[in-house]
Amino acid sequence: MMQTESTISDIETTLVGGTAMPLERPSPMEPQSLRALSEGMPRKSIIANGVKSDGLRRLLVVGSAAIMSVMAIYEMVSVFNVGGVTPLEYIVLVLFAVNFCWIALAFSGGIAGFIMLLKKPSTKTAESIKLHTRTAILMPTYNESPDRVFAAVEVMVMAMALVESGEAHAFDWFILSDTTDPDIALAEDQAFLILRHQVSKDARVYYRRRRKNDARKAGNVGDFCKRWGARYDHLLVLDADSLMETHTIVSLAQRMQADPDAGLIQTIPYLINGNTLMARLQQFAARIYGPVIGTGLSWWADKEGNFWGHNAIIRTQAFMSAAGLPNLAGKPPFGGHIMSHDFVEAALIRRAGWNVVIAADLPGSYEECPPSIIDLAVRDRRWCQGNLQHSRVLFAKGLHWVSRLHLLSGIMAYLSSSFWLLLILSGLMLALQAHFIRPEYFTDQFSLFPTWPVMDSDRALRLFYITMGILFGPKIFGVLLLLKNSQMSRQLGGRDKVIISVVVEVILSALIAPIMMLIHCGAVISILAGRDSGWAPQRRDDGSLPWLTLTYRHRWHMLIGVLLGYAAVLDSLTLLAWMSPALIGLWLAVPLSAMTGSERLGLWVKRMHILATPEEICPPKLSLESLSRREEYSNAIAQPWTLSRLLQDPELMALHLDIIDKRPHRLPGSAVESLEAITRVKVQEAQCQYSITDLFTRQELAYLLGNPLLLKQLQKLPEQYVTEGIVSFC
């Protein structure tokens, strides 16, 4: 069992120097201009041609995508051109062109990835390199379950300590909290003290909770860089649900050390620990089809790769000198701080002359995924806003065209849903127009013969099949690679079980796709209407919700499905049959959402080995240990600290004061914010410690827990209020 309060004195001795963080080494990280390059940028490469990419690769991928798009658009024009193109057909043509270009690039990149994986590329290693650089491993967290975060850090630290090569000296570990919930903040204190007691005394593990979470995750990491970044050569950024094998961590540091022009190296994380059907669906798709896309992107993007916000290593010099994010003019959702910071940071680092590489060949990187459609929608609402913000960064001066393409891809990831919906509606209007509006057989121009409204149906059907083939191409490539890999197929239950899993994934994904299309459309409309997404913590385990809640959340999806079905029936049952793949999911949105978010159903599917992945059949040791330690952390902090307990227990208060951030909330002479002013007034008016928490809101409590002066002032108050010999409770 883990140590709890009975070992407070032991835990206290593990705090090195009585502090939760090393000494600060302040260094600037200036916001970068989007209109001009900073002086001295782009930098000169250290290695000859060290920052030049292979132009032939992107010519093959982007060029083939362009050729396919031109041919498909020509075919579409030919479909309509038989009888002359009407205004509505022009709209359909434009929407088709935009959507086809989007999927053609993914398809051509998928072909590249498929070929590379067929060749079985060997993993690049730098094992002969002895690390002399220092890397800070950062685990940002925001109102997450402390047991999840601290258990993950513990098992990674312990695994690192067991490495015979003795590379643990090169890594320091930091849990960077932006938590605003006072209960979770105190639980983090407990979990950190337990973590420090569990790991070796030689392990350098630190914890810091910001008093004010400006600029969200980017601001959290930026605050670390400005105060401690100069102490380290590299930053290895994780997420609250991340795990990374020791060999992966060491390999990233070795690759960064071996390439002086490398600014950022991004791994491709595998999804793990999914128990709901929705999580397992994402897990399976990412594991089977994801390597095709990821490897292809890594190959053709070359040194203009991308950053996905976590499970990546960054050169501190490159990050601090080139990736300081500016605040965009105006208010959210398009103004303010940049929410989806990762794409922009990668683009700025590349602009400054550093390489940005995707290490598709490096395994051992893991993360988790949302457990339900609703949780996916909440996350995508935030991501949608951040990616649409990139429209204001897209034309920044000096960006590489591939970096601009990454930004455009992020924008299109959400706008494409609106374009697909408009394409469906336009096609439906064409069918209804042909059915209900009488054609004009004789125009104003003299003609002996009538003008018949015709369309090349055979060509249209052929184009439809081609489009579907390109859309599902990456999936097909992934399945072919899996079936070719007899060892993995046997591991997943044989080729028959693999085919069943693929069929289940395709059917469920087809049913969910129209729901996500409307969710993304709603997010785009909400952002265009000026509504900010906020910043809510994610659920990561059971995704089930009450049926009434699901009905409310999916009410518009069902209604739109019914209306589209009614419009199709007005034309013909044949049209309804053609549209049914897009409509059935909308009609069944509520039961589908309940089913895919159910942990019980997901675990049954798991026992049947359907949608299984190699990491599920043979779980990484790190993942198993993390789950085990998480349960023990949960038990250890089952009785969380409270403000009252801190005030009444000098030892607990001393530990808490050792842990909290020592940086003042504001500089002397600066303006006092309302939260600080109200909290200070309430502290001054408090007469005793009894029921002290009732005086403060949760936001005020969170601020109070990070202010040592106010805590010490409360600690001096009597436990009860005594007046004229009468004990009263304040």
NORZI-V171070 format. One record per backbone hydrogen bond with DSSP energy under -0.5 kcal/mol. CO is the residue of the C=O (numbers start at 1). NH is the residue of the N-H. Records with the same first field share a line. If there is no record, write none. Layout:
BEGIN
CO = NH / NH
END
This chain:
BEGIN
4 = 7
5 = 8
7 = 11
8 = 12
9 = 13
10 = 14
11 = 14
12 = 15
14 = 16
15 = 18
16 = 19
20 = 207
25 = 230
34 = 397
38 = 41
47 = 50
49 = 52
53 = 55
54 = 57 / 58
55 = 59
56 = 60
57 = 61
58 = 62 / 63
59 = 63
60 = 64
61 = 65
62 = 66
63 = 67
64 = 68
65 = 69
66 = 70
67 = 71
68 = 72
69 = 73
70 = 74
71 = 75
72 = 76
73 = 77
74 = 78
75 = 79
76 = 80
77 = 81
78 = 82
79 = 456
80 = 83
81 = 84
84 = 86
86 = 90
87 = 91
88 = 92
89 = 93
90 = 94
91 = 95
92 = 96
93 = 97
94 = 98
95 = 99
96 = 100
97 = 101
98 = 102
99 = 103
100 = 104
101 = 105
102 = 106
103 = 107
104 = 108
105 = 109
106 = 110
107 = 111
108 = 112
109 = 113
110 = 114
111 = 115
112 = 116
113 = 117
114 = 118
115 = 119
116 = 121
117 = 120
126 = 129
129 = 131
134 = 233 / 234
135 = 137 / 172
136 = 138 / 236
137 = 174
138 = 238
139 = 176
141 = 178
145 = 148 / 149
146 = 150
147 = 151
148 = 152
149 = 153
150 = 154
151 = 155
152 = 156
153 = 157
154 = 158
155 = 159
156 = 160
157 = 161
158 = 162
159 = 162
160 = 163
163 = 166
166 = 169
167 = 170
168 = 171
170 = 135
172 = 137
173 = 206
174 = 139 / 176
175 = 177 / 208
176 = 141
177 = 210
180 = 182
181 = 185
182 = 186
183 = 187
184 = 188
185 = 189
186 = 190
187 = 191
188 = 192
189 = 193
190 = 194
191 = 195
192 = 196
193 = 197
194 = 198
195 = 199
200 = 203
203 = 205
204 = 173
206 = 175
208 = 177 / 210
209 = 661
212 = 214
213 = 216
215 = 218 / 219
216 = 220
217 = 221
218 = 222
219 = 223
220 = 224
221 = 225
222 = 226
223 = 227
224 = 228 / 229
225 = 229 / 230
226 = 27
227 = 25
228 = 231
229 = 232
233 = 316 / 317
234 = 136
235 = 237 / 314
236 = 138
237 = 311 / 312
238 = 140
239 = 242
243 = 366
245 = 249
246 = 250
247 = 251
248 = 252
249 = 253
250 = 254
251 = 255
252 = 256
253 = 257
254 = 258
255 = 259
258 = 260
259 = 262
261 = 355
263 = 315
264 = 357
265 = 313
266 = 359
267 = 269
270 = 367
276 = 280
277 = 281
278 = 282
279 = 283
280 = 284
281 = 285
282 = 286
283 = 287
284 = 288
285 = 289 / 290
289 = 292 / 293
290 = 294
291 = 295
292 = 296
293 = 297
294 = 298
295 = 299
296 = 300
297 = 301
298 = 302
301 = 304
303 = 356
311 = 267
312 = 237
313 = 265
314 = 235
315 = 319
316 = 320
317 = 321
318 = 322
319 = 323
324 = 32
328 = 336
330 = 336
331 = 334 / 335
336 = 328
337 = 339
339 = 341
340 = 344
341 = 345
342 = 346
343 = 347
344 = 348
345 = 349
346 = 350
347 = 351
348 = 352
349 = 354
350 = 353
352 = 43
355 = 263 / 264
356 = 305
357 = 266 / 359
358 = 360
359 = 268 / 362
361 = 363
364 = 245
365 = 270
366 = 243
367 = 272
371 = 278 / 279
372 = 376
373 = 377
374 = 378
375 = 379
376 = 380
377 = 381
378 = 382
379 = 383
380 = 384
381 = 385
382 = 386
383 = 387
384 = 388
385 = 389
386 = 390
387 = 390
388 = 391
389 = 392
390 = 393 / 394
393 = 396
396 = 399
400 = 404
401 = 405
402 = 406
403 = 407
404 = 408
405 = 409
406 = 410
407 = 411
408 = 412
409 = 413
411 = 414 / 415
412 = 416
414 = 417 / 418
415 = 419
416 = 420
417 = 421
418 = 422
419 = 423
420 = 424
421 = 425
422 = 426
423 = 427
424 = 428
425 = 429
426 = 430
427 = 431
428 = 432
429 = 433
430 = 434
431 = 435
432 = 436
433 = 437
436 = 438
439 = 441
441 = 443 / 451
450 = 452
452 = 454
454 = 83
455 = 457
456 = 460
457 = 461
458 = 462
459 = 463
460 = 464
461 = 465
462 = 466
463 = 467
464 = 468
465 = 469
466 = 470
467 = 471
468 = 472
469 = 473
472 = 476
473 = 477
474 = 478
475 = 479
476 = 480
477 = 481
478 = 482
479 = 483
480 = 484
481 = 485
484 = 486
485 = 489
486 = 490
487 = 491
488 = 492
489 = 494
490 = 493
494 = 498
495 = 499
496 = 500
497 = 501
498 = 502
499 = 503
500 = 504
501 = 505
502 = 506
503 = 507
504 = 508
505 = 509
506 = 510
507 = 511
508 = 512
509 = 513
510 = 514
511 = 515
512 = 516
513 = 517
514 = 518
515 = 519
516 = 520
517 = 521
518 = 522
519 = 523
520 = 524
521 = 525
522 = 526
523 = 527
524 = 528
525 = 529
526 = 531
527 = 530
546 = 550
547 = 551
548 = 552
549 = 553
550 = 554
552 = 555
554 = 558
555 = 559
556 = 560
557 = 561
558 = 562
559 = 563
560 = 564
561 = 565
562 = 566
563 = 567
564 = 568
565 = 569
566 = 570
567 = 571
568 = 571 / 572
572 = 576
573 = 577
574 = 578
575 = 579
576 = 580
579 = 582 / 583
580 = 583 / 584
583 = 587
584 = 588
586 = 589
588 = 592
589 = 593
590 = 594
591 = 595
592 = 596
593 = 597
595 = 598
596 = 278
597 = 543 / 599
598 = 277 / 602
599 = 603
600 = 604
601 = 605
602 = 606
603 = 607
604 = 608
605 = 610
606 = 609
609 = 612
613 = 616 / 617
614 = 618
616 = 619
620 = 623 / 624
621 = 625
622 = 626
623 = 627
624 = 628
625 = 629
626 = 630
627 = 631
628 = 632
629 = 633
630 = 634
631 = 635
632 = 636
633 = 637
635 = 638
638 = 640
642 = 646
643 = 647
644 = 648
645 = 649
648 = 650
649 = 653
650 = 654
651 = 655
652 = 656
653 = 657
654 = 658
655 = 659
656 = 660
658 = 20
667 = 670
671 = 673
673 = 677
674 = 678
675 = 679
676 = 680
677 = 681
678 = 682
679 = 683
680 = 684
681 = 685
682 = 686
689 = 692
691 = 694
692 = 695
693 = 696
697 = 701
698 = 702
699 = 703
700 = 704
701 = 705
702 = 706
703 = 706
704 = 707
706 = 708
707 = 711
708 = 712
709 = 713
710 = 714
711 = 715
712 = 716
714 = 717
718 = 689
719 = 690
720 = 722
721 = 728
723 = 726
725 = 727
726 = 723 / 728
728 = 721 / 730
END
